[in-house]
Amino acid sequence: MEAPAERVDIRPVLIKDDLLIQVMSNDGRATTTKNYVPKDFSVEQLLNSGFANILVETTEIEYSLRISKKGEALVSEKKSTSTQNLDHDRKKNRLLDPSDPFLIEIGISDKNGTVKPTRQDKFMQVEEFLRLLTPTLSAALEADHIAAPTSEKPLQIVDLGCGHAYLTFAAHQYLRTQNMDIHVVGIDVREASRKRNSEIAEKLGIAGSIEFRAEEIAATKNTDVNVAIALHACDTATDDALAWAVKNGAELILAAPCCHHDMQAQLTDIPEPWSLVTRQGILKERLVDIMTDAIRTQILRILGYRVEAIEFVGGEHTPRNLMIRAVKTGAIVPSEEIDRYTSLLAMWKVKPALAARLASELAAAGVQ
């Protein structure tokens, strides 16, 4: 079964003295909200559509239902004391407190714990990244794609091309609030970044579970990894990050590409009738952006990952808002998927940087 959304929240709301049922569906990219008259809404269809985790909350008790991989229903209940809120518009819950010391230290918030006006987009970007990371990680743990972390064997997160380490620190601090045993490594080629970030970690008292290295991505060795992240690694640096993650067996990859100059330079012999598109510079640029990331997702799929290309933050905050989300399942793709991949490369006469970096892995998967 395949559920119609990643998450659905249902609650009663009061609108102009009428009690309605509000349904918020999230597909991993955006949340859609609809309100229904109670007689026009039935929850049975959702309950039977394939969701594996269901939570029912009342003002006095909380019921939890989890469907195991064997199809068994595991039910638990606990007492709860809650106040019903029928307001139609709820203030969006923040995952991060702007006054958190790490946000002040990395320069997103000022000394008073208020997000700086010039850092609002960066704060939103970090928040939305965590909103993607958290459910994806939870699902991977639930499906046993990632082993449950322990103090002896914590969850290993590697940020490839971490820069000022906004995501590195955010992932570390937020997951620690979720009582998860973690160890985070930030990789960046610049020694100045390593020094700055290490000093912040020492100041925050977290140097025991977060570290920084000044290295080329491809040169990083002896690093265990469960989750690999790379935000806005420019051009083929994204390919370096993806290749490193695959070669090191990362079970979860979250990468937001930036710039696609390598493929742009390769498109010199345009198959017809595509010259209708590529004769316009801006259209050619956008087409190549799409092609590059489509090829990247297909390579990951061929190598045993379940892959999605999603929007991870609104375009009003950054024009580079695509996220490649990949979970290693080990599934073998049908031969026609490999044929589509090789046909696309032959048609456009391109040699993807990621394919060159993963040549032996692709050959082992049957790509000639």
Summary of the structure (lengths in Angstrom):
residues: 368
radius of gyration: 22.6
end to end distance: 33.8
largest distance: 67.6
contacts: 1057
relative contact order: 0.08
helix: 37%
strand: 25%
